[in-house]
C-alpha cells in the first residue's frame, strides 16, 4: 500500500512540475495506475499559473 501511495504522490508532483513548465507528458497522463494523479497535479499546477498571472494583471492595473 505504501508504494502505491508514494507513486501517486510522485505522479502528482510530476504533474505540477510539468504544468509549471508548460509541458504535459501524455505517457504519464495515460498511465493506468498513476495517470489520474498526474493529471490532477497538472491541473492544480495550471490553476496556480492562472492565479499567478491574474495577480500580476491586478498589480499592473494598479499602476495604470
C-alpha positions as CSV (number, residue, x, y, z in Angstrom):
1,X,0.0,0.0,0.0
2,X,2.8,2.4,0.8
3,X,4.4,2.0,-2.6
4,X,1.2,2.8,-4.3
5,X,0.7,6.0,-2.2
6,X,4.3,7.0,-2.9
7,X,3.8,6.5,-6.6
8,X,0.6,8.5,-6.5
9,X,2.3,11.4,-4.7
10,X,5.3,11.3,-7.1
11,X,2.9,11.4,-10.1
12,X,1.0,14.3,-8.6
13,X,4.2,16.2,-8.0
14,X,5.5,15.4,-11.5
15,X,2.2,16.8,-12.9
16,X,2.5,20.0,-11.0
17,X,6.1,20.5,-12.2
18,X,5.2,19.8,-15.8
19,X,2.3,22.2,-15.6
20,X,4.6,25.0,-14.3
21,X,7.0,24.2,-17.2
22,X,4.1,24.1,-19.6
23,X,4.8,20.6,-20.8
24,X,2.2,17.8,-20.4
25,X,3.6,14.3,-20.6
26,X,1.0,12.2,-22.5
27,X,2.6,8.9,-21.4
28,X,2.4,9.9,-17.7
29,X,-1.1,11.2,-18.1
30,X,-2.2,7.9,-19.8
31,X,-0.6,5.6,-17.1
32,X,-3.4,3.3,-15.8
33,X,-2.1,3.4,-12.2
34,X,-0.9,6.9,-11.7
35,X,-2.3,8.8,-14.6
36,X,-5.2,10.3,-12.6
37,X,-2.8,11.6,-10.0
38,X,-0.5,13.1,-12.7
39,X,-3.5,14.8,-14.4
40,X,-4.7,16.2,-11.0
41,X,-1.3,17.6,-10.3
42,X,-1.1,19.0,-13.8
43,X,-4.5,20.7,-13.4
44,X,-3.5,22.1,-10.0
45,X,-0.3,23.5,-11.4
46,X,-2.1,25.2,-14.3
47,X,-4.5,26.8,-11.8
48,X,-1.5,28.1,-9.9
49,X,-0.1,29.6,-13.1
50,X,-3.5,31.2,-13.9
51,X,-3.8,32.7,-10.4
52,X,-0.3,34.0,-10.5
53,X,-0.9,35.7,-13.9
54,X,-4.2,37.1,-12.6
55,X,-2.3,38.6,-9.7
56,X,0.3,40.1,-12.0
57,X,-2.5,41.6,-14.1
58,X,-4.1,43.1,-11.0
59,X,-0.8,44.6,-9.9
60,X,-0.3,46.1,-13.4
61,X,-3.8,47.7,-13.3
62,X,-3.0,49.4,-10.1
63,X,-0.1,51.2,-11.9
64,X,-2.1,52.0,-15.0
